[in-house]
Amino acid sequence: MVAALLVSVAVAPSAQANGNEENIMSMEVCKDPYASKFKLHLYYNSGQGGAYRNIGYSVYDFSAVKIGGSDPTVHVMKFCSLGVSNPWPGSGQRLKKNAASGENEHYKYMARVYFNNGYKGAQDVMGAGQHIDQFRHVKNNNASFRWTS
């Protein structure tokens, strides 16, 4: 029972205070998307290609993530650096204004990727289990993300 509860907490969208910290510091961020407990995957190229970033919790601003506590640092979310001798397209680039496609592996929640910070402006919505090969409204113009019912 405890293990099931821990798994559901790890993968379910949440307004927990540690969500920002998890989105920045967790090892899930750059795991293979299909092995990660984080269920939103944003990609640098169309068709789920190039470098990616796994996200587990809603993000108010991809370029200004504060993890709280005594750490005053503002973190910038970036695509994972992949391919040591032959870097994947987008490796290490800022996530904000650079994602071209995405995939929502959550079984229950919709993933909304927004044009502006603060979950505002045009958006592309991926239903539970859906992917978008090329964002229609926020391709290379994305600034925030939120899980919704």
OpenMM code with the backbone's topology and positions (N, CA, C; nanometers):
from openmm import Vec3, app, unit

residues = "MET VAL ALA ALA LEU LEU VAL SER VAL ALA VAL ALA PRO SER ALA GLN ALA ASN GLY ASN GLU GLU ASN ILE MET SER MET GLU VAL CYS LYS ASP PRO TYR ALA SER LYS PHE LYS LEU HIS LEU TYR TYR ASN SER GLY GLN GLY GLY ALA TYR ARG ASN ILE GLY TYR SER VAL TYR ASP PHE SER ALA VAL LYS ILE GLY GLY SER ASP PRO THR VAL HIS VAL MET LYS PHE CYS SER LEU GLY VAL SER ASN PRO TRP PRO GLY SER GLY GLN ARG LEU LYS LYS ASN ALA ALA SER GLY GLU ASN GLU HIS TYR LYS TYR MET ALA ARG VAL TYR PHE ASN ASN GLY TYR LYS GLY ALA GLN ASP VAL MET GLY ALA GLY GLN HIS ILE ASP GLN PHE ARG HIS VAL LYS ASN ASN ASN ALA SER PHE ARG TRP THR SER".split()
positions = [
    Vec3(0.0827, -0.1194, 0.0000),
    Vec3(0.0000, 0.0000, 0.0000),
    Vec3(0.0872, 0.1259, 0.0000),
    Vec3(0.1903, 0.1272, 0.0837),
    Vec3(0.2787, 0.2432, 0.0902),
    Vec3(0.3507, 0.2629, -0.0420),
    Vec3(0.3981, 0.1544, -0.1033),
    Vec3(0.4675, 0.1652, -0.2323),
    Vec3(0.3756, 0.2221, -0.3385),
    Vec3(0.2506, 0.1768, -0.3412),
    Vec3(0.1554, 0.2289, -0.4397),
    Vec3(0.1318, 0.3774, -0.4180),
    Vec3(0.1237, 0.4188, -0.2929),
    Vec3(0.1039, 0.5600, -0.2624),
    Vec3(0.2238, 0.6420, -0.3074),
    Vec3(0.3439, 0.5929, -0.2820),
    Vec3(0.4640, 0.6651, -0.3233),
    Vec3(0.4728, 0.6782, -0.4738),
    Vec3(0.4368, 0.5748, -0.5461),
    Vec3(0.4406, 0.5804, -0.6925),
    Vec3(0.3406, 0.6822, -0.7432),
    Vec3(0.2197, 0.6831, -0.6874),
    Vec3(0.1201, 0.7775, -0.7366),
    Vec3(0.1604, 0.9208, -0.7061),
    Vec3(0.2257, 0.9445, -0.5937),
    Vec3(0.2724, 1.0791, -0.5619),
    Vec3(0.3827, 1.1203, -0.6587),
    Vec3(0.4694, 1.0276, -0.6949),
    Vec3(0.5821, 1.0593, -0.7826),
    Vec3(0.5383, 1.0941, -0.9234),
    Vec3(0.4298, 1.0359, -0.9717),
    Vec3(0.3929, 1.0579, -1.1108),
    Vec3(0.2719, 1.1484, -1.1286),
    Vec3(0.1969, 1.1731, -1.0237),
    Vec3(0.0770, 1.2544, -1.0379),
    Vec3(0.1121, 1.4020, -1.0342),
    Vec3(0.0471, 1.4819, -1.1186),
    Vec3(0.0686, 1.6258, -1.1136),
    Vec3(0.0283, 1.6781, -0.9763),
    Vec3(0.0973, 1.7781, -0.9309),
    Vec3(0.0719, 1.8253, -0.7967),
    Vec3(0.1110, 1.9712, -0.7813),
    Vec3(0.0505, 2.0335, -0.6827),
    Vec3(0.0871, 2.1712, -0.6495),
    Vec3(0.1850, 2.1714, -0.5333),
    Vec3(0.2502, 2.0595, -0.5081),
    Vec3(0.3441, 2.0487, -0.3975),
    Vec3(0.4553, 2.1519, -0.4113),
    Vec3(0.5012, 2.1976, -0.2964),
    Vec3(0.6079, 2.2979, -0.2949),
    Vec3(0.7361, 2.2458, -0.3572),
    Vec3(0.7587, 2.1147, -0.3539),
    Vec3(0.8828, 2.0609, -0.4078),
    Vec3(0.8751, 2.0331, -0.5575),
    Vec3(0.7657, 2.0649, -0.6236),
    Vec3(0.7523, 2.0408, -0.7672),
    Vec3(0.8599, 2.1090, -0.8486),
    Vec3(0.8884, 2.2350, -0.8181),
    Vec3(0.9941, 2.3064, -0.8908),
    Vec3(1.1294, 2.2402, -0.8698),
    Vec3(1.1565, 2.2021, -0.7452),
    Vec3(1.2841, 2.1360, -0.7164),
    Vec3(1.2952, 2.0041, -0.7931),
    Vec3(1.1894, 1.9270, -0.7947),
    Vec3(1.1900, 1.8002, -0.8682),
    Vec3(1.2130, 1.8234, -1.0175),
    Vec3(1.1469, 1.9243, -1.0737),
    Vec3(1.1624, 1.9538, -1.2170),
    Vec3(1.3055, 1.9933, -1.2531),
    Vec3(1.3811, 2.0445, -1.1577),
    Vec3(1.5191, 2.0877, -1.1828),
    Vec3(1.6204, 1.9814, -1.1416),
    Vec3(1.6042, 1.9232, -1.0239),
    Vec3(1.7086, 1.8394, -0.9645),
    Vec3(1.6906, 1.6886, -0.9827),
    Vec3(1.5724, 1.6433, -1.0143),
    Vec3(1.5464, 1.4993, -1.0201),
    Vec3(1.6224, 1.4301, -1.1332),
    Vec3(1.6625, 1.3074, -1.1087),
    Vec3(1.7267, 1.2249, -1.2116),
    Vec3(1.6277, 1.1879, -1.3223),
    Vec3(1.4983, 1.2047, -1.2971),
    Vec3(1.3949, 1.1710, -1.3960),
    Vec3(1.3988, 1.2646, -1.5166),
    Vec3(1.4536, 1.3828, -1.4979),
    Vec3(1.4539, 1.4873, -1.6001),
    Vec3(1.5141, 1.4400, -1.7323),
    Vec3(1.6249, 1.3674, -1.7256),
    Vec3(1.6944, 1.3273, -1.8484),
    Vec3(1.6977, 1.1767, -1.8713),
    Vec3(1.6176, 1.1022, -1.7956),
    Vec3(1.6054, 0.9593, -1.8248),
    Vec3(1.5390, 0.9432, -1.9604),
    Vec3(1.5555, 0.8254, -2.0203),
    Vec3(1.4808, 0.7962, -2.1421),
    Vec3(1.3338, 0.8271, -2.1139),
    Vec3(1.2654, 0.8990, -2.2028),
    Vec3(1.1271, 0.9380, -2.1752),
    Vec3(1.0359, 0.8222, -2.1341),
    Vec3(1.0563, 0.7053, -2.1905),
    Vec3(0.9681, 0.5932, -2.1586),
    Vec3(1.0058, 0.5240, -2.0287),
    Vec3(1.1197, 0.5604, -1.9702),
    Vec3(1.1624, 0.5052, -1.8419),
    Vec3(1.1412, 0.6053, -1.7283),
    Vec3(1.1153, 0.7305, -1.7614),
    Vec3(1.1008, 0.8361, -1.6615),
    Vec3(0.9646, 0.8301, -1.5935),
    Vec3(0.9620, 0.8621, -1.4647),
    Vec3(0.8355, 0.8748, -1.3923),
    Vec3(0.7661, 1.0056, -1.4290),
    Vec3(0.8409, 1.1005, -1.4847),
    Vec3(0.7817, 1.2265, -1.5298),
    Vec3(0.7100, 1.2006, -1.6616),
    Vec3(0.5887, 1.2487, -1.6739),
    Vec3(0.5027, 1.2066, -1.7842),
    Vec3(0.4858, 1.3068, -1.8980),
    Vec3(0.5411, 1.4261, -1.8865),
    Vec3(0.5414, 1.5179, -2.0010),
    Vec3(0.6816, 1.5183, -2.0595),
    Vec3(0.6898, 1.5031, -2.1909),
    Vec3(0.8179, 1.5049, -2.2601),
    Vec3(0.8104, 1.6113, -2.3689),
    Vec3(0.8974, 1.7111, -2.3611),
    Vec3(0.9049, 1.8146, -2.4640),
    Vec3(1.0311, 1.7914, -2.5457),
    Vec3(1.0195, 1.8110, -2.6776),
    Vec3(1.1282, 1.7813, -2.7704),
    Vec3(1.1696, 1.9051, -2.8485),
    Vec3(1.2973, 1.9114, -2.8797),
    Vec3(1.3535, 2.0225, -2.9558),
    Vec3(1.3048, 2.0231, -3.1008),
    Vec3(1.2923, 1.9058, -3.1614),
    Vec3(1.2484, 1.8958, -3.3013),
    Vec3(1.1055, 1.8445, -3.3123),
    Vec3(1.0460, 1.8644, -3.4270),
    Vec3(0.9145, 1.8082, -3.4566),
    Vec3(0.9247, 1.6563, -3.4585),
    Vec3(0.8101, 1.5905, -3.4420),
    Vec3(0.8071, 1.4449, -3.4477),
    Vec3(0.8772, 1.3776, -3.3317),
    Vec3(0.8792, 1.4423, -3.2161),
    Vec3(0.9452, 1.3912, -3.0969),
    Vec3(1.0917, 1.3572, -3.1264),
    Vec3(1.1597, 1.4500, -3.1922),
    Vec3(1.2994, 1.4301, -3.2289),
    Vec3(1.3931, 1.5251, -3.1573),
    Vec3(1.5205, 1.4944, -3.1656),
    Vec3(1.6230, 1.5776, -3.1043),
    Vec3(1.6259, 1.5614, -2.9536),
    Vec3(1.6878, 1.6567, -2.8873),
    Vec3(1.6985, 1.6530, -2.7418),
    Vec3(1.5592, 1.6669, -2.6798),
    Vec3(1.5459, 1.6189, -2.5570),
    Vec3(1.4179, 1.6236, -2.4868),
    Vec3(1.4379, 1.6693, -2.3432),
    Vec3(1.3262, 1.6964, -2.2773),
    Vec3(1.3242, 1.7280, -2.1343),
    Vec3(1.1979, 1.6660, -2.0771),
    Vec3(1.2111, 1.5878, -1.9723),
    Vec3(1.0967, 1.5294, -1.9028),
    Vec3(1.0551, 1.6240, -1.7909),
    Vec3(0.9251, 1.6442, -1.7762),
    Vec3(0.8726, 1.7356, -1.6748),
    Vec3(0.7649, 1.6631, -1.5956),
    Vec3(0.7713, 1.6755, -1.4634),
    Vec3(0.6759, 1.6068, -1.3778),
    Vec3(0.5696, 1.6963, -1.3176),
    Vec3(0.5992, 1.8240, -1.3038),
    Vec3(0.5092, 1.9160, -1.2348),
    Vec3(0.4910, 2.0427, -1.3180),
    Vec3(0.3796, 2.1099, -1.2980),
    Vec3(0.3522, 2.2338, -1.3704),
    Vec3(0.4667, 2.3330, -1.3510),
    Vec3(0.4932, 2.4125, -1.4557),
    Vec3(0.6033, 2.5101, -1.4532),
    Vec3(0.5481, 2.6464, -1.4944),
    Vec3(0.5579, 2.7454, -1.4067),
    Vec3(0.5051, 2.8797, -1.4301),
    Vec3(0.5846, 2.9551, -1.5357),
    Vec3(0.7164, 2.9352, -1.5376),
    Vec3(0.8037, 3.0035, -1.6336),
    Vec3(0.9282, 2.9175, -1.6555),
    Vec3(0.9449, 2.8652, -1.7757),
    Vec3(1.0583, 2.7776, -1.8059),
    Vec3(1.1941, 2.8449, -1.7839),
    Vec3(1.1995, 2.9767, -1.7836),
    Vec3(1.3292, 3.0437, -1.7682),
    Vec3(1.3507, 3.1033, -1.6294),
    Vec3(1.2598, 3.0793, -1.5372),
    Vec3(1.2749, 3.1362, -1.4028),
    Vec3(1.2131, 3.0432, -1.2987),
    Vec3(1.2746, 2.9272, -1.2793),
    Vec3(1.2237, 2.8285, -1.1843),
    Vec3(1.2977, 2.8449, -1.0518),
    Vec3(1.2213, 2.8714, -0.9468),
    Vec3(1.2789, 2.8858, -0.8125),
    Vec3(1.2483, 2.7587, -0.7347),
    Vec3(1.3524, 2.7022, -0.6731),
    Vec3(1.3295, 2.5772, -0.6016),
    Vec3(1.2972, 2.5983, -0.4546),
    Vec3(1.3047, 2.7193, -0.4068),
    Vec3(1.2608, 2.7498, -0.2716),
    Vec3(1.3658, 2.7248, -0.1658),
    Vec3(1.3191, 2.7227, -0.0415),
    Vec3(1.4108, 2.7061, 0.0706),
    Vec3(1.5066, 2.8233, 0.0781),
    Vec3(1.6307, 2.7954, 0.1127),
    Vec3(1.7302, 2.9018, 0.1257),
    Vec3(1.8045, 2.9281, -0.0047),
    Vec3(1.7685, 2.8571, -0.1109),
    Vec3(1.8351, 2.8747, -0.2406),
    Vec3(1.7694, 2.9896, -0.3171),
    Vec3(1.8381, 3.1038, -0.3310),
    Vec3(1.7800, 3.2179, -0.4018),
    Vec3(1.7964, 3.2084, -0.5540),
    Vec3(1.8629, 3.1042, -0.6011),
    Vec3(1.8939, 3.0901, -0.7431),
    Vec3(1.7682, 3.0725, -0.8273),
    Vec3(1.7664, 3.1379, -0.9409),
    Vec3(1.6601, 3.1177, -1.0395),
    Vec3(1.7188, 3.0271, -1.1473),
    Vec3(1.6554, 2.9133, -1.1687),
    Vec3(1.7057, 2.8139, -1.2630),
    Vec3(1.6366, 2.8269, -1.3981),
    Vec3(1.7111, 2.8006, -1.5031),
    Vec3(1.6594, 2.8006, -1.6399),
    Vec3(1.6482, 2.6552, -1.6836),
    Vec3(1.5301, 2.6145, -1.7268),
    Vec3(1.5134, 2.4770, -1.7743),
    Vec3(1.5751, 2.4640, -1.9131),
    Vec3(1.6480, 2.3548, -1.9333),
    Vec3(1.7147, 2.3299, -2.0612),
    Vec3(1.6861, 2.1883, -2.1084),
    Vec3(1.7017, 2.1686, -2.2389),
    Vec3(1.6938, 2.0335, -2.2921),
    Vec3(1.8139, 1.9557, -2.2409),
    Vec3(1.7988, 1.8259, -2.2257),
    Vec3(1.9071, 1.7406, -2.1781),
    Vec3(2.0209, 1.7407, -2.2793),
    Vec3(2.1429, 1.7358, -2.2288),
    Vec3(2.2610, 1.7271, -2.3156),
    Vec3(2.2833, 1.5802, -2.3489),
    Vec3(2.2593, 1.5449, -2.4733),
    Vec3(2.2649, 1.4054, -2.5167),
    Vec3(2.3600, 1.3898, -2.6341),
    Vec3(2.4270, 1.2765, -2.6405),
    Vec3(2.5175, 1.2490, -2.7519),
    Vec3(2.6523, 1.3143, -2.7309),
    Vec3(2.7408, 1.2501, -2.6587),
    Vec3(2.8693, 1.3092, -2.6204),
    Vec3(2.9528, 1.3516, -2.7406),
    Vec3(2.9822, 1.2603, -2.8320),
    Vec3(3.0686, 1.2957, -2.9454),
    Vec3(2.9905, 1.3549, -3.0622),
    Vec3(2.8604, 1.3307, -3.0643),
    Vec3(2.7753, 1.3824, -3.1714),
    Vec3(2.6458, 1.4331, -3.1074),
    Vec3(2.6470, 1.5556, -3.0528),
    Vec3(2.5312, 1.6056, -2.9776),
    Vec3(2.4013, 1.6053, -3.0583),
    Vec3(2.2953, 1.5652, -2.9910),
    Vec3(2.1628, 1.5674, -3.0521),
    Vec3(2.1220, 1.7127, -3.0749),
    Vec3(2.0425, 1.7392, -3.1777),
    Vec3(1.9940, 1.8757, -3.1994),
    Vec3(1.9216, 1.9282, -3.0746),
    Vec3(1.9606, 2.0457, -3.0310),
    Vec3(1.8977, 2.1085, -2.9158),
    Vec3(1.9607, 2.0762, -2.7818),
    Vec3(2.0596, 1.9887, -2.7786),
    Vec3(2.1232, 1.9511, -2.6515),
    Vec3(2.1732, 2.0739, -2.5769),
    Vec3(2.1283, 2.0881, -2.4517),
    Vec3(2.1730, 2.1980, -2.3672),
    Vec3(2.1080, 2.3322, -2.3958),
    Vec3(2.0217, 2.3397, -2.4958),
    Vec3(1.9537, 2.4659, -2.5280),
    Vec3(1.8433, 2.4946, -2.4265),
    Vec3(1.8092, 2.6214, -2.4126),
    Vec3(1.6984, 2.6596, -2.3250),
    Vec3(1.5679, 2.5980, -2.3756),
    Vec3(1.4862, 2.5536, -2.2819),
    Vec3(1.3567, 2.4959, -2.3159),
    Vec3(1.2590, 2.6041, -2.3625),
    Vec3(1.2649, 2.7200, -2.2954),
    Vec3(1.1717, 2.8282, -2.3277),
    Vec3(1.1920, 2.8750, -2.4715),
    Vec3(1.0824, 2.8789, -2.5458),
    Vec3(1.0787, 2.9238, -2.6856),
    Vec3(1.1523, 2.8299, -2.7813),
    Vec3(1.1743, 2.7035, -2.7410),
    Vec3(1.2485, 2.6110, -2.8264),
    Vec3(1.1842, 2.4745, -2.8473),
    Vec3(1.0751, 2.4420, -2.7814),
    Vec3(1.0139, 2.3095, -2.7989),
    Vec3(0.9250, 2.3080, -2.9228),
    Vec3(0.9409, 2.2047, -3.0033),
    Vec3(0.8632, 2.1927, -3.1273),
    Vec3(0.7554, 2.0856, -3.1195),
    Vec3(0.7710, 1.9876, -3.0292),
    Vec3(0.6732, 1.8795, -3.0181),
    Vec3(0.6711, 1.8277, -2.8751),
    Vec3(0.5721, 1.7442, -2.8460),
    Vec3(0.5615, 1.6926, -2.7103),
    Vec3(0.4805, 1.5659, -2.7022),
    Vec3(0.4895, 1.5046, -2.5857),
    Vec3(0.4150, 1.3820, -2.5597),
    Vec3(0.3700, 1.3806, -2.4146),
    Vec3(0.2435, 1.3471, -2.3936),
    Vec3(0.1850, 1.3361, -2.2608),
    Vec3(0.1586, 1.1888, -2.2329),
    Vec3(0.2365, 1.1304, -2.1458),
    Vec3(0.2169, 0.9896, -2.1119),
    Vec3(0.1289, 0.9701, -1.9888),
    Vec3(0.0738, 1.0773, -1.9350),
    Vec3(-0.0105, 1.0605, -1.8163),
    Vec3(-0.1403, 0.9914, -1.8557),
    Vec3(-0.1884, 0.9049, -1.7698),
    Vec3(-0.3098, 0.8284, -1.7986),
    Vec3(-0.4375, 0.9073, -1.7716),
    Vec3(-0.4268, 1.0193, -1.6992),
    Vec3(-0.5468, 1.0895, -1.6531),
    Vec3(-0.5516, 1.2377, -1.6894),
    Vec3(-0.4398, 1.3079, -1.6791),
    Vec3(-0.4391, 1.4533, -1.6928),
    Vec3(-0.4022, 1.5011, -1.8332),
    Vec3(-0.4571, 1.6174, -1.8690),
    Vec3(-0.4188, 1.6841, -1.9935),
    Vec3(-0.2960, 1.7699, -1.9662),
    Vec3(-0.2111, 1.7815, -2.0662),
    Vec3(-0.0917, 1.8652, -2.0569),
    Vec3(-0.1126, 1.9874, -2.1458),
    Vec3(-0.1014, 2.1054, -2.0881),
    Vec3(-0.1189, 2.2303, -2.1624),
    Vec3(0.0139, 2.3049, -2.1670),
    Vec3(0.0622, 2.3305, -2.2879),
    Vec3(0.1864, 2.4054, -2.3074),
    Vec3(0.1460, 2.5433, -2.3588),
    Vec3(0.1901, 2.6484, -2.2886),
    Vec3(0.1446, 2.7852, -2.3152),
    Vec3(0.2514, 2.8708, -2.3819),
    Vec3(0.2044, 2.9680, -2.4582),
    Vec3(0.2892, 3.0659, -2.5266),
    Vec3(0.3599, 3.1576, -2.4272),
    Vec3(0.2871, 3.2016, -2.3237),
    Vec3(0.3406, 3.2982, -2.2271),
    Vec3(0.3676, 3.2352, -2.0911),
    Vec3(0.4459, 3.3052, -2.0102),
    Vec3(0.4656, 3.2681, -1.8700),
    Vec3(0.3305, 3.2708, -1.8006),
    Vec3(0.3218, 3.2004, -1.6900),
    Vec3(0.2025, 3.2091, -1.6066),
    Vec3(0.0805, 3.1418, -1.6636),
    Vec3(0.0986, 3.0444, -1.7523),
    Vec3(-0.0129, 2.9687, -1.8105),
    Vec3(-0.1087, 3.0595, -1.8867),
    Vec3(-0.0534, 3.1484, -1.9675),
    Vec3(-0.1350, 3.2448, -2.0423),
    Vec3(-0.1045, 3.2384, -2.1910),
    Vec3(-0.1972, 3.2913, -2.2683),
    Vec3(-0.1783, 3.3025, -2.4124),
    Vec3(-0.2178, 3.1764, -2.4865),
    Vec3(-0.1798, 3.1714, -2.6124),
    Vec3(-0.2099, 3.0551, -2.6965),
    Vec3(-0.1535, 2.9298, -2.6304),
    Vec3(-0.2156, 2.8165, -2.6617),
    Vec3(-0.1706, 2.6918, -2.6009),
    Vec3(-0.1950, 2.5739, -2.6931),
    Vec3(-0.1166, 2.4709, -2.6729),
    Vec3(-0.1413, 2.3413, -2.7344),
    Vec3(-0.1733, 2.2457, -2.6208),
    Vec3(-0.2759, 2.1637, -2.6418),
    Vec3(-0.3240, 2.0727, -2.5380),
    Vec3(-0.3066, 1.9291, -2.5845),
    Vec3(-0.2440, 1.8494, -2.5002),
    Vec3(-0.2310, 1.7063, -2.5265),
    Vec3(-0.3156, 1.6321, -2.4246),
    Vec3(-0.4125, 1.5567, -2.4733),
    Vec3(-0.4937, 1.4747, -2.3849),
    Vec3(-0.4101, 1.3637, -2.3237),
    Vec3(-0.4683, 1.2937, -2.2285),
    Vec3(-0.3987, 1.1819, -2.1657),
    Vec3(-0.3543, 1.0825, -2.2723),
    Vec3(-0.2268, 1.0462, -2.2699),
    Vec3(-0.1726, 0.9491, -2.3643),
    Vec3(-0.1524, 1.0004, -2.5056),
    Vec3(-0.1614, 1.1298, -2.5272),
    Vec3(-0.1521, 1.1867, -2.6625),
    Vec3(-0.0166, 1.2528, -2.6858),
    Vec3(0.0244, 1.2570, -2.8118),
    Vec3(0.1432, 1.3334, -2.8499),
    Vec3(0.1053, 1.4297, -2.9622),
    Vec3(0.1857, 1.5332, -2.9787),
    Vec3(0.1691, 1.6279, -3.0892),
    Vec3(0.3018, 1.6317, -3.1632),
    Vec3(0.2994, 1.5946, -3.2906),
    Vec3(0.4221, 1.5888, -3.3706),
    Vec3(0.4818, 1.7262, -3.3978),
    Vec3(0.3960, 1.8267, -3.4055),
    Vec3(0.4444, 1.9643, -3.4217),
    Vec3(0.3407, 2.0566, -3.3600),
    Vec3(0.3828, 2.1299, -3.2580),
    Vec3(0.2895, 2.2212, -3.1935),
    Vec3(0.2346, 2.3192, -3.2959),
    Vec3(0.1062, 2.3406, -3.2909),
    Vec3(0.0414, 2.4322, -3.3854),
    Vec3(0.0475, 2.5769, -3.3368),
    Vec3(0.0284, 2.5963, -3.2076),
    Vec3(0.0183, 2.7321, -3.1526),
    Vec3(0.1437, 2.7784, -3.0789),
    Vec3(0.2246, 2.6847, -3.0303),
    Vec3(0.3388, 2.7244, -2.9471),
    Vec3(0.4721, 2.6670, -2.9953),
    Vec3(0.4803, 2.6262, -3.1215),
    Vec3(0.6064, 2.5710, -3.1723),
    Vec3(0.7157, 2.6774, -3.1621),
    Vec3(0.8192, 2.6450, -3.0881),
    Vec3(0.9317, 2.7357, -3.0637),
    Vec3(0.8875, 2.8684, -3.0019),
    Vec3(0.7729, 2.8675, -2.9375),
    Vec3(0.7183, 2.9839, -2.8670),
    Vec3(0.6428, 2.9371, -2.7437),
    Vec3(0.7111, 2.8682, -2.6566),
    Vec3(0.6487, 2.8116, -2.5377),
    Vec3(0.7192, 2.8646, -2.4132),
    Vec3(0.6404, 2.8949, -2.3110),
    Vec3(0.7001, 2.9558, -2.1919),
    Vec3(0.6575, 2.8913, -2.0607),
    Vec3(0.5460, 2.8170, -2.0603),
    Vec3(0.5002, 2.7547, -1.9362),
    Vec3(0.4196, 2.6289, -1.9679),
    Vec3(0.3942, 2.5513, -1.8638),
    Vec3(0.3221, 2.4249, -1.8799),
    Vec3(0.2400, 2.3988, -1.7547),
    Vec3(0.1197, 2.3394, -1.7742),
    Vec3(0.0347, 2.3052, -1.6600),
    Vec3(-0.0442, 2.1784, -1.6882),
    Vec3(-0.0578, 2.0947, -1.5844),
    Vec3(-0.1470, 1.9785, -1.5890),
    Vec3(-0.2885, 2.0253, -1.5573),
    Vec3(-0.3885, 1.9735, -1.6270),
    Vec3(-0.5283, 2.0045, -1.5954),
    Vec3(-0.6122, 1.8775, -1.6067),
    Vec3(-0.7281, 1.8813, -1.5420),
    Vec3(-0.8203, 1.7663, -1.5459),
    Vec3(-0.9005, 1.7667, -1.6733),
] * unit.nanometer
topology = app.Topology()
chain = topology.addChain("A")
for resn in residues:
    res = topology.addResidue(resn, chain)
    for name in ("N", "CA", "C"):
        topology.addAtom(name, app.Element.getBySymbol(name[0]), res)
